Amino acid sequence: MDLASGHLLALEALAPESTIFGDAKIQFKAYNLGKGKGMSVLDIVEAMRKATGFDYKTEVIGRRRGDVPDLTADPTLAEKELGFKAPQDLETMCRDLWNWQTKNPQGYAQDSYVDQTQK
């Protein structure tokens, strides 16, 4: 839901009455939508365990050669210009993801989306 909110804010920034871009003729801008706090793969696995009820098995074998120690997006610009905040915790995000996926097992396939909207 946080990402959906951020995307709506970005679309609103493109409206003719928006002052986000000022008088510039800029038609695009990149924003990082996130919390600005890194989460590990194991954090995500644990949150998905709670969201789905599945007991995912993991095996820690170490870092892969070339892995960066931390890769965290900075949402400061999105907060400043769009008013974006990501209030949900990881467990809620995973629960939202699982809820959507179970209702849309084919993803964004046209037929599954139409079927779900008419139920």
C-alpha positions in Angstrom: 0.0 0.0 0.0 3.0 2.3 0.7 4.2 1.9 -2.9 0.7 2.5 -4.3 0.5 5.7 -2.3 3.9 6.9 -3.5 2.9 6.2 -7.1 -0.3 8.2 -6.7 1.6 11.1 -5.2 4.0 11.0 -8.1 1.1 11.1 -10.6 -0.4 14.0 -8.8 2.9 15.9 -9.1 2.4 15.8 -12.9 -0.9 17.6 -12.7 -0.9 21.0 -14.4 -1.7 22.8 -11.1 1.2 21.0 -9.3 4.2 23.2 -8.3 6.6 20.3 -7.8 8.4 20.9 -11.0 8.1 24.7 -11.0 8.2 26.4 -14.3 10.6 23.8 -15.8 9.6 21.7 -18.7 10.7 18.6 -16.9 8.5 15.7 -17.7 10.1 13.1 -15.5 11.9 12.7 -12.2 13.1 9.7 -10.2 12.1 9.2 -6.6 13.1 6.4 -4.2 10.0 5.1 -2.4 11.0 3.3 0.7 11.7 3.6 4.4 15.4 4.6 4.1 16.2 1.6 6.4 17.7 -1.6 5.0 16.2 -5.0 5.7 18.0 -8.3 5.3 16.8 -11.2 3.3 16.3 -13.1 6.6 14.1 -10.2 7.9 12.0 -10.6 4.8 11.8 -14.4 5.1 10.7 -14.1 8.7 8.0 -11.5 7.8 6.8 -13.7 5.0 6.6 -16.7 7.4 4.3 -14.6 9.6 2.2 -13.3 6.7 1.7 -16.7 4.9 1.9 -19.2 7.7 4.5 -21.2 5.7 7.6 -22.4 7.4 10.2 -21.4 4.8 13.4 -23.3 5.2 16.6 -21.3 4.9 20.3 -22.1 4.8 22.8 -19.3 5.4 25.9 -20.0 3.3 27.6 -16.6 3.3 27.9 -13.7 1.0 28.3 -14.0 -2.7 31.4 -12.6 -4.3 30.7 -9.0 -5.3 27.7 -8.4 -3.0 27.6 -4.9 -1.5 27.3 -4.7 2.3 24.4 -2.4 2.2 22.1 -1.1 -0.6 19.5 1.2 0.9 17.4 3.7 -1.1 17.2 7.3 0.3 13.5 8.5 0.2 14.4 12.1 1.3 13.5 13.7 -2.0 10.1 11.9 -2.2 9.4 13.0 1.4 10.4 16.6 0.7 8.7 17.1 -2.7 5.8 14.6 -2.7 5.1 14.3 1.1 5.7 10.6 0.8 6.1 8.4 3.9 6.2 4.7 4.2 4.4 4.0 7.5 3.9 0.3 7.1 6.2 -2.2 8.9 7.7 -5.1 7.0 5.3 -7.6 8.3 2.3 -5.5 7.1 3.9 -5.1 3.7 4.4 -8.9 3.4 0.8 -9.5 4.5 -0.4 -7.0 1.8 1.7 -8.7 -0.8 0.4 -12.1 0.1 -3.2 -10.9 0.2 -2.9 -9.5 -3.3 -1.0 -12.5 -4.7 -3.5 -15.0 -3.4 -6.3 -13.0 -5.0 -4.4 -12.6 -8.2 -2.4 -15.9 -8.8 -1.8 -15.0 -12.4 -0.4 -11.6 -11.5 -1.6 -8.7 -13.7 -2.9 -11.0 -16.5 -5.9 -9.2 -18.1 -8.3 -12.0 -17.5 -7.5 -12.4 -13.8 -7.8 -8.7 -13.2 -11.2 -8.4 -14.9 -12.4 -11.5 -13.0 -11.4 -10.0 -9.7 -12.9 -6.6 -10.3 -16.3 -8.1 -11.2 -16.5 -10.2 -8.0 
